[in-house]
Amino acid sequence: MSETEMLETTEAKAPSVGTWKADTAHSNVNFTARYMMLSKVRGGFGRFDATIQVGETPEASSVAATIEAASIDTNNEMRDGHLKSPDFLDVERFPTLSFRSTKVERVGKRELRVSGDLTIRDVSRPVTLEVEFEGAGPDVRGNDRVAFSARTEIDREEFGITWNQALETGGVLVGRKIPIELDIQAIRRTAEQPA
């Protein structure tokens, strides 16, 4: 049985208090952008790091994450090059995106609302993640694992990403609103493990 299957069959007990680090091999940071007012372009970031501090209560917990901007991938080399350019992420000047929580609220049996500051191109804006706790359990190596999914939406122009082209038929080439979806598996850090 795989680690993912073990999580899916484990009861949704609360994760234990402590520090949890994202397992990037089993986590995803994805986004969607509207193209030509018609279709959707989907992409993600391949290199990122996230730390979850689980407190005695959800309200005492926190999240911090960093994403390597140049790891953006939409399965099209030319488009990815444009997204890395000064028109969009400007990865040479702004190599990372970051998120740091300011508030965690429990809003349901397995639902959380995580508010925080998202920084893109050195511009910080408040965002709210709607989070669902997916479950927890040991993997085949005895590591404690926890899984969360999360969603939010940002207006890219609020972060200074304003490049666009008008279409002859009306509208613009790239949509402003960018839905973001996260699937995070994290491993509990023990005293023996390096930070």
GIQUICOR-V974591 format. One record per run of one state. SS is the DSSP state (a for helix, b for strand, c for the rest). FROM is the first residue (numbers start at 1). TO is the last residue. If there is no record, write none. Layout:
# GIQUICOR-V974591
ss=SS from=FROM to=TO
ss=SS from=FROM to=TO
This chain:
# GIQUICOR-V974591
ss=c from=1 to=2
ss=a from=3 to=8
ss=c from=9 to=17
ss=b from=18 to=22
ss=c from=23 to=23
ss=a from=24 to=26
ss=c from=27 to=27
ss=b from=28 to=35
ss=c from=36 to=38
ss=b from=39 to=45
ss=c from=46 to=47
ss=b from=48 to=54
ss=c from=55 to=57
ss=a from=58 to=60
ss=c from=61 to=61
ss=b from=62 to=68
ss=a from=69 to=71
ss=b from=72 to=73
ss=c from=74 to=76
ss=a from=77 to=84
ss=c from=85 to=95
ss=b from=96 to=106
ss=c from=107 to=110
ss=b from=111 to=120
ss=c from=121 to=122
ss=b from=123 to=138
ss=c from=139 to=143
ss=b from=144 to=155
ss=a from=156 to=159
ss=c from=160 to=165
ss=b from=166 to=166
ss=c from=167 to=171
ss=b from=172 to=172
ss=c from=173 to=173
ss=b from=174 to=174
ss=c from=175 to=176
ss=b from=177 to=188
ss=c from=189 to=195
